[in-house]
Amino acid sequence: MKRAVYKRVLLKLSGEALQGEKGYGLDPVILFRIASEIKDVLQYGLQIAIVTGGGNIFRGMDIKDFNRSVADYMGILATGINSLALQGALERIGVDTRLQTAIEMRDLAEPYIRRRAIRHLEKKRVVILSGGTGSPYFTTDTAAALRAVEIEAEIILKATKVDGIYNSDPLLNPRAQRYDHLTYLEVIKKGLKVMDATAISLCMDNTLPIVIFDLKKDGNIKKIIEGKKIGTIVSK
């Protein structure tokens, strides 16, 4: 059996990735496919933490008529729905999980505690980290970067609908060119919207690499874990 090149990773799933081809909500087929891919890579002894977005249900920044803090808290609650759905799919196929949240939900999840999260990972449990940072004005990408640094993950795997970072939207521009590698500063200077500047800066300050890859293609998570060049890597 091939070996993993990483011991501990953080997987960032956007809310849009969980809705599949639907315009809203959750696609059970997608949920179980993602869960199966995660189960598949656990055979390597890999430790996996997951941060989910909530854009398939509610994205605070898209609601202009609400107070920004209120809207962002609504988005935080949306990540809880996605996290519970993912936990249900993983446990349905026999994967031991723990759900931790940045805001208190005593009947549903543990509070996020760094040491406890690391202990769960060491016990080979998949840890789902919900609720973003727990504060408004921060995206779930920033939450993913923060949690990855805190739990000492070796890399962030950011799952998207495209196979990497392009110089323009490949869904709108068929001539868009894909980058194989970018530095953190290049992402910021070029204004590439793969992650917000706060998240990129946090990764840069802690020399934490990011791989941007296509979640729709089966087996991509496994290929990255095995060290194959998939998507775009952002590093120093």
GUSE-702588 format. One line per 10 residues: their letters; for each residue x negated, y negated, z negated of N, C-alpha, C. Coordinates in Angstrom, 2 decimals. Atoms other than C-alpha are relative to their C-alpha. Layout:
<gupas>
a = X,Y,Z,X,Y,Z,X,Y,Z ~ ... .
</gupas>
This chain:
<gupas>
mkravykrvl = -0.83,1.19,0.00,0.00,0.00,0.00,-0.88,-1.26,0.00 ~ 0.76,1.24,-0.05,-1.22,-3.50,0.83,0.08,-0.72,-1.34 ~ 0.05,0.74,1.25,-2.18,-5.81,-2.00,0.48,-1.44,0.20 ~ -0.39,1.41,-0.02,-0.80,-9.23,-2.86,-1.22,-0.88,-0.24 ~ 1.12,0.92,0.20,-3.17,-12.16,-2.64,0.31,-0.99,-1.11 ~ -0.39,0.88,1.10,-1.24,-13.99,-5.36,0.52,0.85,-1.16 ~ -0.53,-0.66,1.18,-0.35,-13.00,-8.90,1.32,-0.62,-0.44 ~ -1.20,0.70,0.46,2.27,-15.65,-9.70,0.35,-1.10,1.00 ~ -0.43,0.99,-0.99,4.29,-17.74,-7.23,1.31,-0.63,-0.45 ~ -1.31,0.62,0.17,7.17,-20.16,-7.30,0.67,-0.12,1.36 .
lklsgealqg = -0.78,0.04,-1.24,9.81,-19.77,-4.60,1.04,-1.10,-0.12 ~ -1.00,1.08,-0.01,11.81,-22.90,-3.78,1.02,0.29,1.09 ~ -1.09,-0.25,-0.94,15.18,-22.21,-2.15,0.90,-1.21,0.06 ~ -0.92,1.12,-0.14,17.20,-25.08,-0.78,1.43,0.52,-0.09 ~ -1.40,-0.40,0.01,20.94,-25.04,-1.27,0.48,0.36,1.39 ~ -0.41,-0.27,-1.38,21.34,-25.16,2.50,-0.39,1.40,0.45 ~ 0.43,-1.34,-0.38,19.39,-21.92,2.82,0.99,1.05,-0.49 ~ -0.92,-0.97,0.58,21.97,-20.17,0.64,1.37,-0.01,0.67 ~ -1.30,0.06,-0.65,24.93,-21.26,2.75,0.00,0.70,1.35 ~ 0.07,-0.67,-1.29,23.68,-19.49,5.87,0.52,-0.89,1.11 .
ekgygldpvi = -0.55,0.76,-1.12,25.63,-20.58,8.95,1.26,-0.75,-0.40 ~ -1.17,0.74,0.47,28.47,-21.92,6.83,-0.36,-1.47,-0.19 ~ 0.26,1.40,0.21,28.83,-25.63,6.45,0.02,-0.39,-1.47 ~ -0.15,0.31,1.42,29.40,-25.39,2.71,0.03,1.30,-0.79 ~ -0.14,-1.14,0.90,29.11,-23.01,-0.21,-1.08,1.05,0.16 ~ 0.95,-1.10,0.05,27.43,-19.63,-0.47,0.37,1.10,0.98 ~ -0.20,-1.14,-0.90,27.00,-16.81,2.02,-0.53,1.25,-0.70 ~ 0.44,-1.20,0.71,26.92,-13.44,0.19,-1.02,0.83,0.78 ~ 0.95,-0.76,-0.82,25.07,-11.83,3.11,-1.40,-0.57,-0.17 ~ 1.30,0.66,0.17,22.26,-14.39,2.81,-0.53,0.23,-1.41 .
lfriaseikd = 0.42,-0.20,1.38,22.18,-14.08,-0.97,-0.63,1.38,-0.20 ~ 0.50,-1.36,0.20,21.71,-10.32,-0.87,-1.23,0.29,0.85 ~ 1.22,-0.18,-0.80,19.15,-10.50,1.93,-1.20,-0.61,-0.73 ~ 1.08,0.63,0.76,17.06,-12.93,-0.11,-0.35,0.85,-1.22 ~ 0.23,-0.84,1.18,17.51,-10.76,-3.20,-0.79,1.25,0.37 ~ 0.70,-1.21,-0.44,16.35,-7.68,-1.26,-1.46,-0.29,0.32 ~ 1.39,0.36,-0.32,13.23,-9.48,0.01,-0.80,-0.23,-1.28 ~ 0.68,0.22,1.28,12.39,-10.56,-3.53,-0.29,1.33,-0.67 ~ 0.21,-1.32,0.59,12.85,-7.01,-4.79,-1.14,0.73,0.71 ~ 1.02,-0.69,-0.80,10.62,-5.76,-1.99,-1.41,-0.41,-0.40 .
vlqyglqiai = 1.36,0.45,0.32,7.64,-7.93,-2.98,-0.36,0.23,-1.46 ~ 0.31,-0.30,1.40,7.95,-7.08,-6.67,-0.83,1.27,-0.14 ~ 0.78,-1.24,0.04,6.34,-3.73,-5.82,-1.50,-0.27,-0.12 ~ 1.41,0.36,0.08,3.03,-5.59,-5.66,-0.41,-0.40,-1.42 ~ 0.31,0.48,1.34,3.26,-6.47,-9.34,0.05,-1.52,-0.08 ~ -0.06,1.45,-0.09,3.98,-10.05,-8.33,0.92,-0.59,-1.07 ~ -0.85,0.75,0.92,5.38,-12.56,-10.82,0.65,-1.14,0.78 ~ -0.73,0.97,-0.82,8.10,-14.74,-9.26,0.93,-0.85,-0.86 ~ -0.97,0.95,0.54,9.86,-17.85,-10.51,0.70,-0.65,1.19 ~ -0.79,0.55,-1.10,12.60,-19.42,-8.40,0.68,-1.29,-0.45 .
vtgggnifrg = -0.74,1.24,0.21,13.96,-22.97,-8.22,0.96,-0.16,1.17 ~ -1.00,0.18,-1.06,17.19,-23.55,-6.29,0.44,-1.45,0.09 ~ -0.63,1.29,-0.20,18.61,-26.70,-4.80,1.50,0.13,-0.16 ~ -1.45,-0.04,0.12,22.28,-27.61,-4.79,0.73,-0.67,1.14 ~ -0.56,0.76,-1.11,22.83,-29.34,-1.45,1.14,0.67,0.74 ~ -1.12,-0.70,-0.65,25.21,-26.66,-0.19,1.32,-0.26,-0.72 ~ -1.20,0.28,0.79,27.65,-27.71,-2.93,0.15,-1.49,-0.25 ~ -0.05,1.44,0.28,26.77,-31.26,-3.92,-1.40,-0.56,-0.03 ~ 1.28,0.69,-0.01,23.88,-33.57,-3.19,0.21,-1.42,-0.49 ~ -0.26,1.27,0.64,23.83,-36.55,-5.51,-0.35,-1.20,0.85 .
mdikdfnrsv = 0.46,1.17,-0.75,21.90,-38.88,-3.21,0.89,-0.33,1.20 ~ -0.87,0.26,-1.14,24.55,-38.52,-0.48,1.28,-0.75,-0.37 ~ -1.22,0.66,0.46,27.30,-40.08,-2.60,-0.33,-1.44,-0.38 ~ 0.42,1.40,0.18,26.88,-43.83,-2.29,0.90,-0.76,-0.97 ~ -0.95,0.77,0.80,29.97,-44.92,-4.24,-0.07,0.34,-1.49 ~ 0.13,-0.38,1.40,28.98,-43.17,-7.49,-1.21,-0.67,-0.62 ~ 1.22,0.33,0.71,26.59,-44.33,-10.11,-1.02,1.09,0.27 ~ 1.00,-0.98,-0.42,23.32,-42.62,-9.11,-0.23,1.07,-1.07 ~ 0.23,-0.99,1.05,22.83,-40.96,-12.49,1.13,1.03,-0.05 ~ -1.15,-0.91,0.02,26.35,-39.51,-12.46,-0.06,0.97,1.17 .
adymgilatg = 0.07,-0.84,-1.20,25.94,-38.23,-8.91,-1.10,1.04,-0.12 ~ 1.11,-0.94,0.14,22.59,-36.65,-9.69,0.32,1.10,-1.01 ~ -0.40,-1.03,0.96,24.00,-34.87,-12.73,0.98,0.99,0.62 ~ -0.89,-0.92,-0.72,26.72,-33.44,-10.50,-0.81,0.96,0.87 ~ 0.89,-0.86,-0.78,23.96,-32.15,-8.22,-0.72,1.00,-0.87 ~ 0.65,-0.92,0.94,22.21,-30.63,-11.24,0.93,1.16,-0.33 ~ -0.96,-1.07,0.27,25.39,-28.69,-12.05,0.15,0.94,1.19 ~ -0.08,-0.84,-1.21,25.51,-27.47,-8.44,-1.14,1.01,0.04 ~ 1.11,-0.97,0.01,22.08,-25.88,-8.87,0.29,1.16,-0.94 ~ -0.38,-1.08,0.92,23.54,-23.92,-11.78,0.86,1.05,0.67 .
inslalqgal = -0.85,-0.94,-0.74,26.17,-22.36,-9.52,-0.85,0.88,0.91 ~ 0.87,-0.77,-0.89,23.53,-21.34,-6.98,-0.88,0.97,-0.77 ~ 0.89,-0.86,0.79,21.26,-19.95,-9.68,0.75,1.21,-0.55 ~ -0.81,-1.11,0.48,24.05,-17.85,-11.17,0.30,0.99,1.12 ~ -0.27,-0.88,-1.14,24.90,-16.50,-7.72,-1.22,0.83,0.35 ~ 1.23,-0.72,-0.32,21.28,-15.58,-7.05,-0.31,1.04,-1.07 ~ 0.21,-0.96,1.09,20.96,-13.96,-10.47,0.92,1.21,0.16 ~ -0.94,-1.10,-0.20,24.09,-11.91,-9.77,-0.42,0.93,1.12 ~ 0.43,-0.82,-1.13,22.75,-10.74,-6.41,-1.23,0.84,-0.37 ~ 1.20,-0.73,0.39,19.36,-9.77,-7.88,0.32,1.14,-0.97 .
erigvdtrlq = -0.30,-1.04,0.99,20.83,-7.87,-10.81,0.87,1.10,0.60 ~ -0.82,-1.01,-0.68,23.30,-6.11,-8.51,-0.87,1.07,0.66 ~ 0.88,-0.98,-0.64,20.33,-4.44,-6.79,-1.12,0.46,-0.94 ~ 0.90,-0.59,0.99,18.50,-3.64,-10.01,-1.22,-0.80,-0.36 ~ 1.14,0.85,0.35,16.14,-6.61,-10.45,0.28,-0.68,-1.34 ~ -0.14,0.62,1.32,15.66,-7.75,-14.05,-0.29,-1.49,0.12 ~ 0.15,1.45,-0.14,16.14,-11.52,-14.26,0.26,-0.72,-1.32 ~ -0.36,0.92,1.06,16.30,-14.39,-16.70,0.30,-1.36,0.65 ~ -0.37,1.31,-0.49,18.05,-17.68,-16.00,-0.26,-1.03,-1.09 ~ 0.27,1.08,0.93,16.73,-20.80,-17.69,0.43,-1.32,0.64 .
taiemrdlae = -0.47,1.28,-0.54,18.16,-24.30,-17.33,-0.63,-1.17,-0.74 ~ 0.58,1.21,0.58,16.82,-27.78,-17.90,1.02,-0.78,-0.82 ~ -1.04,0.58,0.84,20.18,-28.84,-19.38,0.71,1.15,-0.71 ~ -0.53,-1.07,0.84,21.95,-26.89,-22.09,1.27,0.61,0.58 ~ -1.17,-0.79,-0.40,24.36,-24.15,-20.94,-0.05,1.29,-0.82 ~ 0.28,-1.09,0.93,24.30,-21.87,-23.97,0.67,1.32,0.37 ~ -0.73,-1.23,-0.30,26.91,-19.39,-22.74,-0.45,0.64,1.31 ~ 0.39,-0.48,-1.33,25.24,-18.96,-19.35,-1.48,0.30,0.13 ~ 1.43,-0.10,-0.26,21.49,-19.31,-19.66,-0.80,-0.45,-1.22 ~ 0.93,0.47,1.02,18.50,-19.85,-21.88,-0.41,-1.44,0.32 .
pyirrrairh = 0.63,1.30,-0.30,17.09,-23.36,-22.26,-1.38,0.24,0.60 ~ 1.34,-0.16,-0.56,13.94,-23.87,-20.25,-1.04,-0.26,-1.08 ~ 1.14,0.10,0.92,10.95,-23.22,-22.51,-1.19,0.61,0.72 ~ 1.13,-0.42,-0.81,7.60,-22.97,-20.79,-0.58,1.33,-0.45 ~ 0.61,-1.23,0.49,6.11,-20.27,-23.00,0.91,1.20,0.18 ~ -0.94,-1.11,-0.18,9.26,-18.17,-22.84,0.09,0.41,1.46 ~ -0.04,-0.31,-1.44,9.38,-18.46,-19.05,-1.22,0.82,0.40 ~ 1.22,-0.74,-0.33,5.77,-17.29,-18.80,0.06,1.42,-0.57 ~ -0.10,-1.34,0.59,6.47,-14.39,-21.16,0.92,0.89,0.82 ~ -0.89,-0.77,-0.86,9.39,-13.28,-18.99,-0.73,0.44,1.27 .
lekkrvvils = 0.76,-0.33,-1.21,7.13,-13.41,-15.94,-0.99,1.12,-0.28 ~ 0.98,-1.03,0.36,4.50,-11.32,-17.71,0.67,1.35,-0.18 ~ -0.76,-1.24,0.14,7.21,-8.75,-18.38,0.66,0.43,1.32 ~ -0.45,-0.33,-1.36,7.90,-8.63,-14.62,1.48,-0.32,0.24 ~ -1.35,0.48,-0.26,11.25,-10.40,-14.83,-0.06,-1.17,0.97 ~ -0.12,1.16,-0.88,12.25,-12.78,-12.07,0.67,-1.11,-0.79 ~ -0.52,1.12,0.79,12.80,-16.16,-13.71,0.58,-1.05,0.95 ~ -0.68,1.01,-0.81,15.34,-18.50,-12.12,0.10,-1.26,-0.83 ~ 0.09,1.26,0.73,14.80,-22.10,-13.16,0.99,-0.99,0.60 ~ -1.11,0.79,-0.51,17.96,-24.16,-12.79,0.02,-1.40,-0.63 .
ggtgspyftt = -0.23,1.31,0.59,19.02,-27.74,-13.41,-1.02,-1.05,0.37 ~ 1.01,0.97,-0.39,16.17,-29.50,-11.64,-0.95,-0.30,-1.15 ~ 0.83,0.42,1.13,14.07,-31.49,-14.09,0.86,-0.28,-1.23 ~ -0.90,0.36,1.09,17.15,-32.14,-16.21,0.30,-1.48,-0.05 ~ -0.16,1.46,-0.02,17.01,-35.84,-15.33,0.41,-0.47,1.39 ~ -0.34,0.55,-1.31,18.54,-37.93,-12.56,-1.22,-0.66,0.65 ~ 1.03,0.68,-0.80,16.44,-39.60,-9.84,-1.18,0.90,0.37 ~ 1.06,-0.94,-0.40,14.28,-36.48,-9.38,0.64,1.12,0.82 ~ -0.53,-1.05,-0.86,14.82,-33.97,-6.59,-0.36,1.39,-0.54 ~ 0.37,-1.36,0.38,14.72,-30.20,-6.96,-1.36,0.39,0.57 .
dtaaalrave = 1.38,-0.22,-0.46,11.51,-30.29,-4.90,-0.99,-0.46,-1.06 ~ 0.85,0.45,1.10,9.95,-32.35,-7.67,0.07,0.96,-1.17 ~ -0.15,-1.00,1.06,11.38,-29.88,-10.18,-0.82,1.25,0.30 ~ 0.77,-1.18,-0.37,9.79,-27.02,-8.24,-1.50,-0.24,-0.21 ~ 1.42,0.33,0.20,6.40,-28.76,-8.26,-0.34,-0.04,-1.48 ~ 0.22,0.11,1.44,6.70,-29.55,-11.97,-0.04,1.37,-0.66 ~ -0.05,-1.33,0.63,7.70,-26.03,-12.96,-1.16,0.88,0.46 ~ 1.12,-0.79,-0.51,5.04,-24.48,-10.74,-1.28,-0.34,-0.74 ~ 1.18,0.43,0.74,2.37,-26.55,-12.45,0.07,0.50,-1.45 ~ -0.16,-0.39,1.40,3.77,-25.77,-15.90,-0.26,1.49,-0.23 .
ieaeiilkat = 0.14,-1.45,0.20,3.89,-22.00,-15.43,-1.29,0.54,0.63 ~ 1.29,-0.35,-0.61,0.51,-22.01,-13.64,0.15,0.95,1.19 ~ -0.15,-0.74,-1.26,1.80,-20.64,-10.35,-1.17,-0.33,0.91 ~ 1.13,0.20,-0.92,-0.82,-20.24,-7.65,0.41,-0.69,1.29 ~ -0.47,0.57,-1.25,1.35,-21.48,-4.79,1.51,-0.21,-0.08 ~ -1.44,0.18,-0.17,4.79,-22.85,-3.95,0.38,0.51,1.38 ~ -0.54,-0.47,-1.27,6.71,-21.01,-1.24,1.31,-0.75,0.22 ~ -1.21,0.78,-0.25,9.23,-23.47,0.16,0.72,0.52,1.23 ~ -0.77,-0.61,-1.07,11.88,-21.74,2.22,0.87,-1.05,0.68 ~ -0.77,0.97,-0.77,13.47,-23.78,5.02,0.69,0.70,1.17 .
kvdgiynsdp = -0.68,-0.54,-1.18,15.48,-23.35,8.20,-0.89,0.01,1.23 ~ 0.94,0.02,-1.12,12.44,-23.92,10.45,-1.31,0.63,-0.43 ~ 1.20,-0.80,0.28,9.08,-22.17,10.72,-1.23,-0.84,-0.33 ~ 1.13,0.82,0.40,6.92,-24.95,9.32,0.32,-1.47,0.08 ~ -0.14,1.45,-0.08,6.32,-28.69,9.44,-0.29,-0.45,1.42 ~ 0.15,0.52,-1.36,6.76,-30.51,12.76,-0.17,-1.51,-0.04 ~ 0.17,1.45,-0.06,5.90,-34.02,13.89,1.31,-0.73,0.27 ~ -1.36,0.53,-0.10,9.62,-34.52,14.60,0.95,1.19,-0.17 ~ -0.97,-1.05,0.26,12.82,-32.56,14.08,0.06,0.98,1.18 ~ 0.00,-0.95,-1.12,12.46,-29.37,16.18,1.40,0.40,0.45 .
llnpraqryd = -1.38,-0.31,-0.38,16.23,-28.89,16.17,0.56,-1.06,0.96 ~ -0.43,1.08,-0.88,16.59,-32.21,18.00,-0.97,-0.25,1.14 ~ 1.03,0.25,-1.00,13.31,-32.40,19.91,-0.70,1.32,0.38 ~ 0.62,-1.27,-0.39,12.31,-29.25,21.84,-1.50,-0.08,0.21 ~ 1.45,0.18,-0.20,8.82,-30.74,22.37,-0.73,-0.29,-1.32 ~ 0.63,0.25,1.30,8.16,-31.18,18.67,-1.15,0.98,-0.23 ~ 1.19,-0.83,0.22,4.74,-29.85,17.66,-0.10,0.39,-1.48 ~ 0.11,-0.52,1.36,4.21,-27.67,14.61,-1.43,-0.11,-0.50 ~ 1.31,0.04,0.64,1.32,-28.17,12.22,-0.26,1.33,-0.70 ~ 0.39,-1.20,0.73,-0.55,-25.12,10.94,-0.48,-0.34,-1.41 .
hltylevikk = 0.52,0.42,1.31,-2.19,-27.05,8.12,0.03,-1.51,-0.10 ~ 0.03,1.43,0.28,-1.84,-30.48,6.56,-0.56,-0.21,-1.40 ~ 0.39,0.36,1.36,-3.43,-32.18,3.59,1.19,-0.72,-0.65 ~ -1.06,0.70,0.72,-1.23,-33.71,0.91,0.13,-1.44,0.50 ~ -0.02,1.39,-0.43,-2.23,-37.21,2.00,0.57,-0.16,1.40 ~ -0.55,0.06,-1.36,-1.38,-36.47,5.63,1.53,0.08,-0.03 ~ -1.46,-0.11,0.11,2.15,-35.42,4.63,0.60,-1.33,-0.44 ~ -0.51,1.28,0.51,2.61,-38.66,2.69,-0.15,-1.11,1.03 ~ 0.26,1.08,-0.95,1.02,-40.96,5.28,0.85,0.11,1.26 ~ -0.80,-0.19,-1.20,2.90,-39.43,8.20,1.51,-0.11,-0.27 .
glkvmdatai = -1.41,0.11,0.36,6.17,-39.72,6.28,0.79,1.24,0.32 ~ -0.68,-1.26,-0.31,7.00,-36.06,6.86,0.92,0.37,-1.16 ~ -1.05,-0.15,1.01,10.20,-35.18,5.02,0.11,1.42,-0.55 ~ -0.07,-1.38,0.47,9.31,-31.65,3.98,0.25,0.07,-1.50 ~ -0.24,0.15,1.43,9.20,-32.64,0.28,-0.14,-1.49,-0.31 ~ 0.12,1.42,0.32,9.54,-35.98,-1.44,-1.41,-0.31,-0.49 ~ 1.36,0.43,0.32,6.42,-38.00,-2.20,-0.40,0.34,-1.44 ~ 0.31,-0.33,1.40,6.67,-37.37,-5.95,-0.46,1.45,-0.12 ~ 0.35,-1.42,0.03,6.57,-33.60,-5.43,-1.37,0.23,0.63 ~ 1.29,-0.17,-0.68,3.67,-33.82,-2.96,-1.13,-0.54,-0.87 .
slcmdntlpi = 1.04,0.60,0.84,1.71,-36.11,-5.28,-0.31,0.89,-1.20 ~ 0.21,-0.89,1.14,2.21,-33.75,-8.21,-0.81,1.22,0.40 ~ 0.77,-1.15,-0.50,0.94,-30.82,-6.14,-1.44,-0.42,0.30 ~ 1.34,0.48,-0.33,-2.01,-32.90,-4.93,-0.83,-0.19,-1.27 ~ 0.72,0.25,1.25,-2.96,-33.95,-8.47,-0.45,1.29,-0.68 ~ 0.31,-1.27,0.65,-2.99,-30.30,-9.53,-0.53,1.06,0.96 ~ 0.56,-0.89,-1.03,-4.41,-28.80,-6.32,0.84,1.26,0.17 ~ -0.95,-1.11,-0.15,-1.33,-26.63,-5.89,0.46,0.08,1.45 ~ -0.39,-0.10,-1.41,-0.86,-25.41,-2.30,1.49,0.30,0.17 ~ -1.41,-0.22,-0.36,2.54,-25.28,-0.60,0.04,0.66,1.36 .
vifdlkkdgn = -0.24,-0.61,-1.31,3.63,-22.99,2.22,1.45,-0.27,0.38 ~ -1.33,0.27,-0.54,6.59,-24.13,4.31,0.29,1.08,1.05 ~ -0.24,-1.13,-0.90,8.20,-21.17,6.08,1.48,0.18,0.28 ~ -1.36,-0.26,-0.45,11.32,-19.94,7.82,0.60,1.15,-0.81 ~ -0.64,-1.03,0.82,13.59,-18.05,5.43,0.86,0.94,0.84 ~ -0.92,-0.80,-0.80,15.82,-16.79,8.23,-0.66,1.24,0.61 ~ 0.71,-1.12,-0.60,13.14,-14.46,9.58,-0.34,1.04,-1.06 ~ 0.20,-1.06,0.98,13.12,-11.16,7.70,-1.49,0.29,-0.21 ~ 1.35,-0.43,0.33,9.92,-10.25,5.89,-1.02,-1.09,-0.17 ~ 0.99,1.08,0.09,8.31,-13.69,5.80,-0.57,-0.15,-1.41 .
ikkiiegkki = 0.51,0.10,1.37,8.05,-13.74,2.01,-1.09,1.04,-0.22 ~ 0.96,-1.09,0.15,6.26,-10.40,2.08,-1.29,-0.30,0.75 ~ 1.19,0.32,-0.80,3.89,-11.56,4.83,-0.87,-1.05,-0.69 ~ 0.77,1.04,0.71,2.90,-14.65,2.84,-0.70,0.61,-1.20 ~ 0.58,-0.64,1.19,2.31,-12.55,-0.28,-1.20,0.86,0.38 ~ 1.11,-0.83,-0.47,0.05,-10.29,1.77,-1.15,-0.83,0.58 ~ 1.06,0.87,-0.47,-1.98,-13.31,2.88,0.04,-0.33,1.48 ~ -0.10,0.30,-1.42,-0.76,-13.57,6.47,0.36,-1.47,0.19 ~ -0.23,1.42,-0.28,-0.60,-17.02,8.08,1.42,-0.16,0.57 ~ -1.39,0.22,-0.38,3.06,-17.94,8.19,0.32,-1.47,-0.27 .
gtivsk = -0.45,1.37,0.22,4.50,-21.43,8.64,-1.15,-0.99,-0.07 ~ 0.98,1.08,0.19,2.58,-24.52,7.56,-0.46,-0.01,-1.45 ~ 0.52,0.11,1.36,0.30,-24.75,4.55,-0.43,-1.45,-0.25 ~ 0.41,1.34,0.44,-0.16,-28.03,2.69,-0.96,0.20,-1.20 ~ 1.00,-0.17,1.06,-3.31,-28.16,0.58,-1.01,-1.14,0.07 ~ 0.96,1.08,0.02,-6.35,-30.29,-0.13,-0.82,-0.01,1.28 .
</gupas>
